[in-house]
Amino acid sequence: MYLHIKQLSKSYGSRRVVSNIDLEMEEGEILSLLGPSGCGKTTILRMIAGLVAPDGGWIQVGDQVFYDGKREVPIEERRLGMVFQDYALWPHMTVARNIAFGLRLRRSPSREIAKRVEELLELVSLPGFGDRYPHQLSGGQQQRVALARALATQPRLLLLDEPLSSLDTALRESMRAELVQIFHHLKITTINVTHDQTEAMSMSDRIMVLRDGMVQQIGTPAELYLTPINTFVASFMGPANLLSGEIVGGDAQTHRVTLRVSGRGADGQLVSGQTSSAIRQRLNEHASLLCRPDDIHVHPESHAFGHTNVLKGTVFYSSFVGGRWHTLVRLEGEQQSSPILAYAPFQPREQQQVWLELPPEQCRIVPE
């Protein structure tokens, strides 16, 4: 393993912001730390960088131990690159001098610095921009300069602290693809901090989901989206409909579990979904049925569906987004609970009665 973190922790007074984090990364891997504000992701990044002192644990990159619970390697000896949220470019320096800043601190030869700066300007698609100043650049161009500066000293690990958060939506999407291409081209190990699940899924080989300083799940984007380990991960990885119920049966061979969802009929309604052997071991009496809006079929009338995962409801609100109708449906007998989000192929009317079909093979059983 190229990066090895063990039992990393940090507290501020009585508040524990990072709790015994374990992490291993392969060389060249891109990992995103994903979670809501205050979950500890930036603190983890800053402990790796040496900007925040851990309370305990172990940090090792390559063959160098950064922190072992006693000794801490100084920032300048870690050979890391970091891109901050606000880019932190020197306003009085040209683009070329900003990029060369770390190389000048290392007293590299002038000819070598000039060559490296030109190489990096080509890499980040800014040839000929060396004489400009930061205020003469767009947000996306400033982001590229900050990245070039971080890469100038050929760091062993690149740390990104929400570098795309200040860009507009269209530019953010294009920059994601550009950054991933650069990282893969350089084969540089990268840790990206973000609270945007779309950014994490589009840029990462793996994602670590955090909540209240604790790891909830680590996996590929597909693993976290399709087989979340709990309801928090399920809801954080994208739009999620979660129906809470009591487990009443299951089939180990087909990995199907049946829930009784209360509130619809005297005995509740039976619904079923898929699970895995690993998730099955974590289930207790109560669980939730997860169904993504993409997987729900909206029907304007009832007919023979062939399974029990059909919920009757009334359209609460709808809006046309991305070529389809985002529809909120209040389930029958569930006036106080959150409405179900589905994508309808037709324009539903408010207060229209509809039937929501949740295909059992597309639904997942998630531990609460």
PyMOL commands that set and color helices and strands:
alter all, ss='L'
color gray80, all
select helices_A, chain A and resi 41-49+75-77+95-105+110-123+134-136+139-151+169-186+197-203+221-226+231-236+277-280+293-295
alter helices_A, ss='H'
color red, helices_A
select strands_A, chain A and resi 3-12+15-25+30-34+56-61+64-67+80-83+157-161+190-194+206-211+214-219+241-251+256-261+269-274+286-291+297-299+310-321+324-331+340-344+353-357+364-367
alter strands_A, ss='S'
color yellow, strands_A
deselect
rebuild
show_as cartoon
